[in-house]
Amino acid sequence: MINKIIKIIKNKIKVSKSYSKYILLNNFEFLFKKIFEEMFEIYLSFNKYIIIKNCYNRYFLIKEICDLIYHLTIFIIYNNISYLEIEKEFIRRTNITGFEEKIFR
C-alpha cells in the first residue's frame, strides 16, 4: 500500500501545478510546518472523537491521518529515503522491545 501511495504522489509531482510539486519546491521549513500542523489537527480530531464516537468524528480523524501520511510521504520523497530502508528498520526492531530500542539510540 505504501508503494501505491508513493506512486500516486510521484505522478502528481509530474503535473505542473500540483500541490505535491509546490511542497517539494518550497523550503524544508514549509514541509516541517505542514507535518506539525497535521499532527495537531489529528490531536484535535482525536479529542472530538473520544468525546463523541460517531461516524462524523471518525471520518474527520481518518482524513487528518491521511493528511499526515501524505505529508510524511512528501518528506520521505524530499529526503530521498526509500520505503525499503524504512521497512528494514521496522524488521530490525521486531526482535527488540521499544524500551530496548530507545536505549541503543
C-alpha positions as a Markdown table, in Angstrom:
| # | Residue | x | y | z |
|---|---|---|---|---|
| 1 | Met | 0.0 | 0.0 | 0.0 |
| 2 | Ile | 2.8 | 2.4 | 0.8 |
| 3 | Asn | 4.4 | 1.9 | -2.6 |
| 4 | Lys | 1.0 | 2.7 | -4.1 |
| 5 | Ile | 0.8 | 6.0 | -2.2 |
| 6 | Ile | 4.3 | 6.9 | -3.3 |
| 7 | Lys | 3.4 | 6.2 | -6.9 |
| 8 | Ile | 0.3 | 8.4 | -6.7 |
| 9 | Ile | 2.3 | 11.3 | -5.2 |
| 10 | Lys | 5.2 | 11.0 | -7.7 |
| 11 | Asn | 2.6 | 11.1 | -10.5 |
| 12 | Lys | 1.1 | 14.2 | -9.0 |
| 13 | Ile | 4.6 | 15.8 | -8.8 |
| 14 | Lys | 4.9 | 15.5 | -12.6 |
| 15 | Val | 1.9 | 17.7 | -13.1 |
| 16 | Ser | 3.0 | 21.4 | -13.5 |
| 17 | Lys | 0.6 | 22.9 | -10.9 |
| 18 | Ser | 0.3 | 20.2 | -8.3 |
| 19 | Tyr | 0.3 | 20.8 | -4.5 |
| 20 | Ser | 2.9 | 18.0 | -4.1 |
| 21 | Lys | 5.3 | 19.7 | -6.5 |
| 22 | Tyr | 4.7 | 23.0 | -4.8 |
| 23 | Ile | 5.6 | 21.5 | -1.4 |
| 24 | Leu | 8.8 | 19.8 | -2.8 |
| 25 | Leu | 9.9 | 23.1 | -4.4 |
| 26 | Asn | 9.4 | 25.1 | -1.2 |
| 27 | Asn | 11.9 | 25.1 | 1.5 |
| 28 | Phe | 12.3 | 22.4 | 4.2 |
| 29 | Glu | 10.7 | 24.6 | 6.8 |
| 30 | Phe | 7.4 | 24.7 | 5.0 |
| 31 | Leu | 7.2 | 20.9 | 4.8 |
| 32 | Phe | 8.0 | 20.6 | 8.5 |
| 33 | Lys | 5.4 | 23.2 | 9.3 |
| 34 | Lys | 2.8 | 21.2 | 7.4 |
| 35 | Ile | 3.7 | 18.0 | 9.2 |
| 36 | Phe | 3.4 | 19.6 | 12.7 |
| 37 | Glu | 0.1 | 21.2 | 11.6 |
| 38 | Glu | -1.3 | 17.9 | 10.5 |
| 39 | Met | -0.2 | 16.3 | 13.8 |
| 40 | Phe | -2.0 | 19.0 | 15.7 |
| 41 | Glu | -5.2 | 18.5 | 13.6 |
| 42 | Ile | -5.1 | 14.8 | 14.4 |
| 43 | Tyr | -4.9 | 15.7 | 18.1 |
| 44 | Leu | -7.9 | 17.9 | 17.8 |
| 45 | Ser | -9.9 | 15.4 | 15.8 |
| 46 | Phe | -9.0 | 12.6 | 18.2 |
| 47 | Asn | -10.2 | 14.6 | 21.1 |
| 48 | Lys | -13.5 | 15.2 | 19.4 |
| 49 | Tyr | -13.7 | 11.5 | 18.5 |
| 50 | Ile | -13.0 | 10.4 | 22.1 |
| 51 | Ile | -15.8 | 12.7 | 23.4 |
| 52 | Ile | -18.4 | 11.7 | 20.8 |
| 53 | Lys | -17.6 | 8.4 | 19.0 |
| 54 | Asn | -19.7 | 8.8 | 15.8 |
| 55 | Cys | -19.2 | 8.3 | 12.1 |
| 56 | Tyr | -18.8 | 12.0 | 11.5 |
| 57 | Asn | -15.9 | 12.5 | 14.0 |
| 58 | Arg | -14.3 | 9.2 | 12.9 |
| 59 | Tyr | -14.4 | 10.4 | 9.3 |
| 60 | Phe | -12.5 | 13.6 | 10.2 |
| 61 | Leu | -10.0 | 11.7 | 12.2 |
| 62 | Ile | -9.3 | 9.4 | 9.2 |
| 63 | Lys | -9.0 | 12.5 | 7.0 |
| 64 | Glu | -6.4 | 14.1 | 9.2 |
| 65 | Ile | -4.4 | 10.8 | 9.5 |
| 66 | Cys | -4.4 | 10.7 | 5.7 |
| 67 | Asp | -3.1 | 14.2 | 5.5 |
| 68 | Leu | -0.3 | 13.4 | 7.9 |
| 69 | Ile | 0.7 | 10.2 | 5.9 |
| 70 | Tyr | 0.6 | 12.3 | 2.7 |
| 71 | His | 2.9 | 15.0 | 4.2 |
| 72 | Leu | 5.2 | 12.4 | 5.7 |
| 73 | Thr | 5.5 | 10.7 | 2.3 |
| 74 | Ile | 6.4 | 14.0 | 0.8 |
| 75 | Phe | 9.0 | 14.4 | 3.5 |
| 76 | Ile | 10.4 | 10.9 | 2.7 |
| 77 | Ile | 10.5 | 11.7 | -1.1 |
| 78 | Tyr | 12.1 | 15.1 | -0.3 |
| 79 | Asn | 14.9 | 13.3 | 1.6 |
| 80 | Asn | 15.3 | 10.6 | -1.0 |
| 81 | Ile | 14.6 | 7.8 | 1.6 |
| 82 | Ser | 13.2 | 4.6 | 0.2 |
| 83 | Tyr | 10.4 | 2.6 | 1.9 |
| 84 | Leu | 12.7 | -0.4 | 1.7 |
| 85 | Glu | 15.1 | 1.4 | 4.1 |
| 86 | Ile | 12.1 | 2.1 | 6.5 |
| 87 | Glu | 10.9 | -1.5 | 6.1 |
| 88 | Lys | 14.4 | -2.8 | 7.0 |
| 89 | Glu | 14.4 | -0.6 | 10.2 |
| 90 | Phe | 11.0 | -2.0 | 11.2 |
| 91 | Ile | 12.2 | -5.5 | 10.6 |
| 92 | Arg | 15.3 | -4.8 | 12.7 |
| 93 | Arg | 13.0 | -3.6 | 15.5 |
| 94 | Thr | 10.8 | -6.7 | 15.6 |
| 95 | Asn | 13.1 | -8.7 | 17.8 |
| 96 | Ile | 13.5 | -5.9 | 20.5 |
| 97 | Thr | 11.1 | -4.0 | 22.7 |
| 98 | Gly | 10.6 | -0.3 | 22.3 |
| 99 | Phe | 12.4 | 0.3 | 25.6 |
| 100 | Glu | 15.5 | -1.6 | 24.4 |
| 101 | Glu | 15.4 | 0.2 | 21.1 |
| 102 | Lys | 15.5 | 3.6 | 22.8 |
| 103 | Ile | 18.4 | 2.6 | 24.9 |
| 104 | Phe | 20.6 | 1.9 | 21.8 |
| 105 | Arg | 19.9 | 5.2 | 20.1 |
